[in-house]
Amino acid sequence: MSNFFRDNLNKSDLVAAPMAGISIPPFRKVLRKFFDGLVYSEMISVEGLSRLGKESVEYLNRYEGERLLVHQLFGGNPSTYSEAIKVIEDTHHIEAYDVNAGCPVRKVMKSSAGSALLEDLPRLRSIMKSIRSSTEKPFSLKIRVGIDDKKLVYNEVLNIAEGEGVNALIIHARTKKDQFSGTVRYDILEEVASRATIPIIGNGSVYDYDSYLKMKSTGVDGVMIARGMMHTPWLFKVIESKGDYSISSDEILLLLLDMYQDMKVEALRRDSEIERLKKINHYKQIFIKFSLWFSRNLRDATTFRKNLYQCKDINEIMDQVDTFYKSA
Ligand SMILES: Cc1cc2nc3c(=O)[nH]c(=O)nc-3n(C[C@H](O)[C@H](O)[C@H](O)COP(=O)(O)O)c2cc1C
């Protein structure tokens, strides 16, 4: 059980990050075409799960045959984790959990969750205890190095994690104050990796083979990629091939078409017509975003952007996507 992370990181040291609104099943299926490592879900509210909230429970969905999926939970109340886990494990196949203790978004922090947990370490410890006493499934903890440069808490958190049976620690090597743009603290990753007894997964600004190597040279067991995969899901292949992988615009087009097909399948799983329509509209917006992100390095991407935003319906969107990627 406790070797889940270590065993899988030994097979592939790359990890696909939890990203709200992005790590959805159809996109996770795209990622799987490019690597065989661990993939994280979007964050899921334990409050929502414990109340059997429909939306929260839907976040647990996998695409057919999906494996090596870690479900990320968030919440501030220790006992709610154990309530949520009871609900989940009665009805869903779970391989592993993660706890979000890094999100700096105010809405999340208001419920004492995300990076608010780094300011309340007794609460963080209680959450770890509550999970460990509720399940034998492996679980990881995802943190930032601290609140700001003066309040670094990674050492205390490592002690808590190791003491409470956490199976891997993911460190986004920035502080909460840094948000998403401060310097990545490779020195801290090196320090933690040298003394940890559980696997350490480093995270922060890995966009190519060189930045992967830089992070790997700190001694971490795994490297988690977030924004890099959102624009370039084939980045995993680029890194695995030491930079020797490229993808044609025709192949990108196929990825997008397959993804939209999977979005439709996902939407059709909803119970009522209204829910199906709502979901497909939501996916349409996400599909536009991915179509634009994937076009980043291609010719005439700016015109494509303008054209795409003028489309009235999905048929026009599909025509634009088809024309652009076939001629790029
Ligand atoms: C749009 C977006 C959504 C994110 N959603 C989550 C989330 O649900 N859970 C989480 O732990 N981190 C989330 N993150 C943080 C990333 O997982 C990652 O820690 C951060 O972006 C740093 O990695 P990067 O430099 O490779 O992007 C999100 C980041 C972005 C940009």
The ligand as an SDF file (V2000), in Angstrom:
LIG
                    3D

 31 33  0  0  0  0  0  0  0  0999 V2000
   -5.4140   27.1720  -13.5540 C   0  0  0  0  0  0  0  0  0  0  0  0
   -4.7530   26.4940  -12.3880 C   0  0  0  0  0  0  0  0  0  0  0  0
   -5.4760   25.6140  -11.5940 C   0  0  0  0  0  0  0  0  0  0  0  0
   -4.8680   24.9910  -10.4860 C   0  0  0  0  0  0  0  0  0  0  0  0
   -5.6090   24.1280   -9.7240 N   0  0  0  0  0  0  0  0  0  0  0  0
   -5.0160   23.4750   -8.6860 C   0  0  0  0  0  0  0  0  0  0  0  0
   -5.7280   22.5220   -7.9090 C   0  0  0  0  0  0  0  0  0  0  0  0
   -6.9140   22.2180   -8.1460 O   0  0  0  0  0  0  0  0  0  0  0  0
   -5.0610   21.9290   -6.8720 N   0  0  0  0  0  0  0  0  0  0  0  0
   -3.7450   22.2180   -6.5750 C   0  0  0  0  0  0  0  0  0  0  0  0
   -3.1800   21.6460   -5.6360 O   0  0  0  0  0  0  0  0  0  0  0  0
   -3.0570   23.1070   -7.3020 N   0  0  0  0  0  0  0  0  0  0  0  0
   -3.6490   23.7190   -8.3540 C   0  0  0  0  0  0  0  0  0  0  0  0
   -2.9160   24.5890   -9.1160 N   0  0  0  0  0  0  0  0  0  0  0  0
   -1.4610   24.7330   -8.8470 C   0  0  0  0  0  0  0  0  0  0  0  0
   -0.6540   23.7630   -9.7030 C   0  0  0  0  0  0  0  0  0  0  0  0
   -0.9780   22.4090   -9.4420 O   0  0  0  0  0  0  0  0  0  0  0  0
    0.8610   23.9580   -9.4990 C   0  0  0  0  0  0  0  0  0  0  0  0
    1.1650   23.7050   -8.1510 O   0  0  0  0  0  0  0  0  0  0  0  0
    1.3360   25.3800   -9.8380 C   0  0  0  0  0  0  0  0  0  0  0  0
    0.7130   25.8460  -11.0360 O   0  0  0  0  0  0  0  0  0  0  0  0
    2.8620   25.3980  -10.0170 C   0  0  0  0  0  0  0  0  0  0  0  0
    3.2780   24.5260  -11.0400 O   0  0  0  0  0  0  0  0  0  0  0  0
    3.7010   25.0680  -12.5120 P   0  0  0  0  0  0  0  0  0  0  0  0
    4.7300   26.1460  -12.2800 O   0  0  0  0  0  0  0  0  0  0  0  0
    4.2200   23.8430  -13.2300 O   0  0  0  0  0  0  0  0  0  0  0  0
    2.4640   25.6410  -13.1230 O   0  0  0  0  0  0  0  0  0  0  0  0
   -3.5090   25.2410  -10.1960 C   0  0  0  0  0  0  0  0  0  0  0  0
   -2.7890   26.1360  -11.0090 C   0  0  0  0  0  0  0  0  0  0  0  0
   -3.3890   26.7520  -12.0820 C   0  0  0  0  0  0  0  0  0  0  0  0
   -2.5710   27.6950  -12.9350 C   0  0  0  0  0  0  0  0  0  0  0  0
  1  2  1  0
  2  3  1  0
  2 30  2  0
  3  4  2  0
  4  5  1  0
  4 28  1  0
  5  6  2  0
  6  7  1  0
  6 13  1  0
  7  8  2  0
  7  9  1  0
  9 10  1  0
 10 11  2  0
 10 12  1  0
 12 13  2  0
 13 14  1  0
 14 15  1  0
 14 28  1  0
 15 16  1  0
 16 17  1  0
 16 18  1  0
 18 19  1  0
 18 20  1  0
 20 21  1  0
 20 22  1  0
 22 23  1  0
 23 24  1  0
 24 25  2  0
 24 26  1  0
 24 27  1  0
 28 29  2  0
 29 30  1  0
 30 31  1  0
M  END
$$$$
